[in-house]
Amino acid sequence: MDKNTLTGFVLIFLIVIGFYWLNKPSDRQRAAMIEQQRIKDSLALVESAKPLPSDSLAAKAAVDTTKSDTATSSNKYGIFASLTTAKPTYATLENDVMKLTLSSKGGRIVSVQLKKFVTGDSLPLILFDESTSSFGFSFFSKESRLINTGDLNFTQIPSSNPSQLIYRLKTGDDTWMDFIYTLKKNDYRLSFDLKGNNLANMMLPNTNALDFNWGLKLREQEKGRKFEERYSGVNYKFLVDDVEKLSENKDASKNVDEALKWVSFKDQFFACIAIANKGFNSNVLASKLEKDGSPYIKSYSMSSSIDFNLRSNQTTGMNFYFGPIKYALLRSYDKGVPSNEKLMLNRIVPLGGKLIRWANTGIIIPMFNLFGRFISNYGLIILLMTFVIKLLLFPFTYKSYMSSAKMKVLQPQIAEINTKYAGNDKAAARSQATMELYQRCGVNPMGGCLPMLLQMPILFAMYSFFPSSIELRQQSFLWASDLSTYDAIVSWSGNIPFVTRFFGNHISLFCLLMTLTNLLYTHLNMQTQPSNNQMPGMKAMMYMMPVMFLFMFNQYSAGLSFYFFISTLISIIQTYSIRAFVNDEKLLAKLNDNKKKPVKKKGFAARLEQMQKDQQKMLKEQQKNKRR
């Protein structure tokens, strides 16, 4: 055997050993395989057993089935077999804001009703029920059987605290596991503690963690399903880091190896949040869209593990939040908490990116809450907010208008430059001459754009604030019965291709008014803009934008459409007011006087002019080279 052949055999041997080592089953997997084999052997034993004498075939079949079920249960659950047969009983915990229903089967919460809210159809608002939820812990029993607490019947234990329920899983006189639920007064938070006694007689001795599984289907609660889906999703916070989320517009799942502090399952206005005392480890999170026509929006699930000291009998557990997604309420839970321990539950409120979120939390929400202290009608609050915002932004609006007016009165001189330097080969000279005219007259061509850019954070902040503000939910104003969703004045049924998907089966009046005022405002702006024959399609595009907004906002929050309607209406009034005080002839005379003053070029203008000169010089050299 030569050296190469020997080397090949050694490598093959090492690969086989390595493959076996990497793929060998873990202790839990081996235990599960043993359990499955035991069940198969027990079933085979039952099936091969001799038939018992009976007076009828039906009685014989019943006895055989009972025996088989008993044997199967005994082999599957071992010392827990007797805890799988009892019928579940139910108990309730409630305070001023919510009512919880719990079941002895699994010792878990099977229903949550929020007392201060109703659905879009005025029905009791129930976040989830027994058939659409799951909750349980998994572990290996001392007999190496995989046990899930959701399959077992607990016993309710009396408690001296009327706001507390205790469910006990007992396998011996001094061996038990307690699920302790404590509801806080007038609060949406629920404390869950897991405590045991002599659990070494119940679980494998090397148990140091419990697998935790939680799943929910959240109901459709609002009138507009499209935006309820858009704002529903899974959010989670790392133990020592920021908040992230799964994709909201498609099915998504993610393995998160880092420890998590909390996981949230939310729809547009309500959330179910599990908050770990120490941390959720080895996490698998998933979100799935439900089909159109289903009474549910999305299905959520999480699979994690929590540290559990088997021998110390110490309490472990978590807290739950079942309630509204209200920024002020969620933020209040971090008051007086050190910065490194803050829950940051308010981050599940979708208020935009960093800059937009800052505008919302620093300007919009404080103003909204301030007016809310004195005014109960949210339509009037939006109206006052619009006036204040437009007043604050008026200096930018004025500067933008004046920049456009200056460029308009200079249009005849710009036309002369275009005629003098006509042709593609003189584009650089034409651009340079135009910039020199602006500099001599003291006109900044970017003066109209920069003020608009400074207003954008506020505009985008309002765009994200209204659909996520639960304060507007089911609040009426004028003809709108709910400012958090669309205000349909005309509706129809059936699926119309393209129209139903992008426009909806209705026409929203506030959205229609917003579109009309935007068309009028566009017309006014076009009158102040200098004509541009080089881009003849721009004018038509400007008029198309308001029509596009009609399709974009028809299914959106009526509160948002109302804000944009009033905002645009105020802009029209401001435009007419400014135009009444601005004389184009005097403005042109002032600009011509500026030409006589010496111009000191500096900064961006100087660099831009130098670039144009360099470009013009390069074009001239290229033309000379072509002639040669």
N, C-alpha and C positions, 0 to 999 in steps of 0.2 A: 504493500500500500504506500503510494507516494505521499509526499508532504501535503499537496493540495487536497487530495482526497481525505486525509486525516483531518485537516483543518475544516473541511466541509462538514464532516460528521460531527465534529465538536460544536460547530456553530448551530447545526440543526438541533442537537441535544439541548444546547443552552436556550434556543428559541422555544422548544417544547416545554422546558422547565419554566421559563419565564411566562409563557402563555398560561400554563396551569396555575402559577402563583397569582397572576393578575386576575384570573377568572374564578378562583376557588370561592365557594360560598362563604359568607360571613357566618358568625355564630347565630344570628337571628334567622338568616336564610336557611341554615341547616335545621334549626328548630322548627321553622315553618314546614320544611320538607318532611321532617319526621311526623309533624302533626297531620299533614295531608295523607301520608301513608297510613297512619293510625286510623284515620277516618275511613279510608278505602278498605282496610282490613276489617274494620268493624262492620261496615256495610256488607262486605262479602260474608262475614260470619252470620249476620242476621238473615241474609238471603238464603244461606245454606242450612239454616236451622230447621228441625223437623216440625211439621205443622201440628198445631194443637187440635184436639177434637172439638168440634163445634156443631151446633144444630143447624146452622145455615152458612152458606158461602159468604153472605154479607157480614155476619158477625166475625167470621174468620179473617176477612180482609181488614176489618176495623182493628182487631187485636194485633194483627201483623203490622199494620201501619203505626199504631201506638207504640209498639215495641221498637220498631225501627227508629221512630222519631226520638224516643227516649234514649236509645243507645247512641244515636248520632249526636244528640245534645250533650250527653254525658262525655262522649269522647272529644267533642269539639270544645266544650267549656270546662270540663273537669270539675274543680271545686266550685265553679260558678254556675253549674248546670241548673241548680234549683232556682237561680235568679232570672231565668229566661222565660218562665211560663206564666207568671202573674199578669193580670190585666193592668194597664197603666191607670193611675189616678192623677188628678190635676189639682193644682193650687194656684193662687194668684198673689202677686205683690203689686201694690199700687201706691202712688202718691198723687200730688195735685196735677202732675203733668203727664204721667203715663201709667199704663196698666200692663203688667207682665203676667203671662200664663206659663206655668212650669209643669212638667210631666215627670212622674216617677220613672218612666221608661227613659233611661239615659240620664236621669236627674238633670234635665236641661231646660232651657227656655224654648218654648215652642211658638210663642206669639208675643208681639209687642204692638200695643196700640198707643198712639200719641193723642192725648185727650183734647189738646187745644187746637188741633188741626183736623180738617176733613179733606177728602179727595176732591178732584175737579167736578165730580158728580154729587158732591155733598154727602158722601158716605163716610163712616168712621175710617180714619186713616190707620191702617194696619201695615206695618213695615214688612212683616213676613209671618207665615203660619207654620204649623207642624209639617205639612206636606211639602213645603218649599224651603226647608232649612235642615241642616244637620250640624251636630256638635258632639264631639267625643274625644277621649284620650285612649291611646293604644299602648299596650305593654305586654310583656311575656309573663305568664303566670309561673309559679314555681314548678309547674308540670310542663313547662316549655310550650304552653298553648298561647297563641296570639289572641289577646282579649281586647275588645273595643267596648268602652263603657256605654256607648250608644245602644248596644244590644241587651243590656242588663237592666233589671228592675231594681231601683233604689227604694229605700224606706224613708218616709218623711219623719224627721225627728223633731219633737216640740222644742221651741226656742222661746226664751224669755223676752226676746226683742221682737215686737210686732212687725218690724220692718225687715225681718230676716227669715229665710227659709233654709232648712238644713236637710239635705238628702244623703242617706248613708248606704254604702255598699258594704255589706257585712258577710264575711265567710267563716267567722268563728266568734266565740264569746269575747275575745279580746283582740280581734283582727277586723279592722274596718277602714274604709276610705270615705271621707265626708266632702260633699260639695256644699259650700256655704255661700248663699246669695244674700247680700245686704243692700237694700235700696235706700239711697240718701233722700232726705226730705226736700221736696220741691226742686228736684234735680233730675237731669237726664242721665246721670251716671249710676252705674251698678257695680258694686264690688263683688268679685268672685274669688273665693279662697278654697284651695284644695289641701285638706289636712288628713293625716292617717294615723293609725295606731297599729304597731307590730306588723307593718306592711311586708317585712321580710318573710312572713308566713303566707303572703299573697303573691309576691312577685319573685322573679329571679334575683338571686343575691347580688348580682353585679349591675342591677338597674341603677342608672344615674341620670336618666332623662325619660320623659314621657312624650310620645308623639301626639301632636295636637292637630285635629282636623276640624275645619269650620267651613260651611258652605251656605249660601243664600241665593234665592231668586227674589229680586226686588220688583215690586208691582209697579204698573203704570199708574201714577197718581195725578198727572197734570193733563191739561187739555191738548197741549202741543207735543205729540210724541217725538217728533223730529229733534227738537231741542232738548227734550228730556233725555234722549239717547246721547246727544252730543255732550251733555254735562254730567253723564254718569260714568263711573269708572272706579278703578282701584288706586288708592294712594297709599304710600308707606313711608315711614321715617326710619332712617338708620339710627342705631343706638347712639352714635357719636357723630352724626353728620346730618345732611339736609334731607328734605322731603322730595320724593320722586313719585312717578305714576306710570301705570301701564297705558298703552294706546287706548283712546276712547272711541275711535271710529271703526274698529275692527276687532275680531277675536285676538286675544293676546295672552301670553303666558311667559313667566320668567322665573328662573332659578336664582335666588338671592342667597349667597353663602354667608354674607355678613349678617351680624345680629341686627334685628329690627326692634324698635321701641313700640311701634304700633302699626296696624294695618286697618285701612278704612275701605268699606264697601259703600258707595254712595250713588244716589241719583241726583236730580237737579237741585233739590232743596233739603234732602234728608240723608243721614249717614248712620251706618252701624260700624262702630270702631272698637277693635280689641286692642287694649293697651297693656303690654306686659309689665309685670313688676320688675323683672330682671332683663328679659329679652327673649325674642323668638329666634331660634337658630335653624339653619338648614331649611330655608323657606322655599316653597314652590307656590307661586301666586298665579291665578288665572282669571280671565274675564271673557265671557262669551255673549254675543248679541243674540237676543231672542228674535224669532221671526215676526214680521209685521202681522198684526191681527192677534198676536198673543197678548194675554193680560199682563205679561211680565216684560220688563225692559231688558234686563241682563241677568246672567247667572254668574256668581262669583264663588271662588273657593280659595282656601289657603291650607297648606300642609306644612307644619312646622314641628319643632320640638322645644320643650322647655326643660331647664335643668331641674332635677328632682333628687334630693338626698334621701335615699331609701331608709337609712338607719337612724337619721336624726329625728324623724317624725316632725320636721319643721313644716310650717305652712308655706305654700307657694300659690301662685295664681295670677290674676290679672284684673283689670277693670274694663267695663264696657261703657260705651256712650251710644245711646239710641236717641237721636233727636235732630233738631233742625240745624242746617248749615248756616248759622248766623255768625258773622265775623266777630261782633262784640262779645257774644257769649263764649265762643271758642277761645278767643284771646284772653278772656277773664280767668281761665284756668291756669294761666302762666303768671298771674299777678303774685308778686312776692316770692317767686321761685328763682333760684340761681340760674344764670344764663346757660350753664352747662347741663341743667336739668329741665329746661323748658320743653314742653310737649310739642308746641308749634302746631296745634290742631287747626288753627286758623288758616294754615297753608292749604287746606283742602278747598277753601273758597277760591274759585277760579277768577282771579283779578288781573291776569295778564303777566307779562314778563317783568323783569326787574324794574325798568324805568316806568312802565305802565302801572305796575303794582304800587310803586312808590307814590305815583300821582293819585291812585285810588285811596291808599291808606293814609296819605299825608294831607290830601285836600278834599277829595270827593266824599269819602265816608264821614270824616269829622263834620263837614258842612251838612250832610244828610242827617246825621244824628242830632246836630244842633237845632235845625229847623223842626225835627221830629219831636223835640221836647215841648214845643209850643203849638204845633199844628198837627191835627190828626188826619187831614186829607192829604194823601200822598201825591195826588195830581197837583195840588197847590204847592207842595214841597218841591216837586220837579220844576214847576214854573218859576219859583223863587230862585232855585239853584241855577236855572238857565240865565236869569237876569244877572245874577252875581257873576257867573262865569263870563258872560259876554261883556260885562263892565270891566272885569279884570283884563280881558283880552283886547279891549278896545284900542289901547295904544298900538298893538301889533296890527290890528285891522286898519287903523288910520295910516300907519306907515306903509302897509301893503298897498292901500288905495293910492296914496301919493306917489309911490314908485311907479305904478301903472300909469297914472295921469301924466307924470313927467315924460315917460317914454312915448305916450300918445302924442303930446304936443310937439315932440321932437321928430315925429314920424316924417314930415315933409323933408327935413334935412337928411334923415336916414335914406329916404327915397332918392335924393340927389346923389348920395354916396353910392347907392346900389347901381344907379345909372352910369356914374363915372367909372366905376370898377366892375362893369358887367363882364360875365364870362367866368368859366370854371378856373381858368388859369390865373385869375386875379382875386380868388377867394381870400387868400391871406391878406392882401392889401385892403380888400373891402372890410374884412373883420378888424384889421388894425385901425383903419380910419373911423369905424363905428365906435371902437373902444376909446379912441382919442376924443371923439365928440362927447361921449358920456363923461369922460374925466374932466374936460374943460367946462362942461355944464354942471358938474357936481352931482351926477346921477349914478347910482349904483344899480346895475342891471339885475343884481341878485337881491335888491332891496325888497322886492315883492315876494320872493321865495322864502327868505329866512324867517320873516314873521310867521308865515304859514307853518314852517317846520317847527317853530317853537310852540305852536298851538296843538300840534299833533298828539303829544302825550296826553293832553286833556281829552281830546276827541276819542282816542283809543281807550282811555280809562273809562269814559262813559259807555263805550261800546261793550266793554267786558263787565261793567258794574251792574247794569240794569238786569240782564238775564240771570245773574247769580244772586240778586238781592231778594231774600225771602220776605223782607218787609213789604214788597210790592205784591206778593202772592195773594190772590183773591181780594185785592183792594180795588174798588170801583172808582171811576172818574168819568163824568159825562156819560157817553154811550158805552165806554169800555167797562165790562164787568170784572176784568182781571188784568191789571197792568203788567203782570209778569208774562203774559202770553198775548197772542194776537187778538185784535178787536174786529171780528168779522161783521160786516154789514150785509154781505151777500155770500151765501154758501151753496154748494151743490155736491152731489154724491157721484160716485163712479170714478174710475181711473181714466184720466185723459193723458195720453202719451206726452211726455216732456212737461206739460203744464202742471200736473199733479205732483210730480217729483220735485220740480224746482220752484214752482209758484204756490202750490197747494190748491185745495178746493174751496177757496174763499177769497174775498177782497177785504183787506184791512183798511179802515177809513183813515186812521192816523198816518198809515204808510202812504196812502194815496195823497193826502194833504201835504205830507213831507215831499213827495215827488213833484207836485205842482209848484210848491214854493222854491224847490231846487231848480226847476226849469226857469222860473222867473229870475232867480238870482244869477243863474248862468247867463241869461240874456243881458242883464245889467252889467255883468263883468265883461262880456264880449264887447260892449259899447265902450268901455274904458281901455280895452286892450288895443295896442297898435295892430293894424291889419298886416297879415303875413301871407303874401301871395305864394311864397315858396312852400307853404304847407297848407294847401287848400282843404285837405281833409280834417284838419285840426278842429275847425269850427263844428263840423258835424259830430266829431268824437266828443266834444264838450257837451253837446246836447244829448248824446247817448248815455252819458254817465248817470243822470237822474233816472232814466228809464231802467238802467241796470239795477239801481238801488231799489226800485219797486220790486224787482224779482228777489233781491237779496233780503229785504226787510219785511216782506209780506207775511212771513211766518214767525217773525221775531217779536220780541217784547213790545207791547203797546206803549209802555213807558219810555222805551228808547226812541220809538218813532215820534212820540209826542215831544220828547226833548229836541230831536233834530228838526222837527217842524217849527217849534217856537224859536230855536236858535237861528234857523235860516230866516225866519220872519223878522227877527230882530236885526239880522245882518242886512236885509233889504232896507229896513228903516234907517239903519246907520249909513248905508250907501247913499240913499237919497239925501240924508242930512248933510253928509260931507260934501256931496256934489253941489248942494245949494250954497255952500260957503267957499267953494274953490272956483276961482275965475281962471279959465284956461289961458286967456290973453295975458293976464298979470303973471301967471305962472311961467309962460314962455318968455316974457320980458325979463323975469328974474333969472331964468336959465341963461339967456343971452348975456346978461350982465356978468354972470359967473365966468363967461368965456374970456372977459377982459382981465380977469384976475390971474396972477401967476399960479400955475399948478405944480405942486410938489409931489412927484410920483414916488410912492413908497409901498412897501408891503406887497400884498398879492397883486395889486394893479400893476406895479412896476415889473414884477416877475412875469406877469402875463404878457405885458407889452414886449418885454425882451424876448420871450418865447416866440411871439408873432414875428418880430424882426428877424430872428434867427431862421424861422421857417421860410419867410419871404426871401431871404438871402440864399437859402439852400435851393429854393425853386428856381431862382434866377441862374444859379450855377448849373443846375440840371438842364435848363433851356439852352445855355451856351454850349454845353457839351453835346447836345443833340444837333446843334447847327454845325458844329465842327465835324 
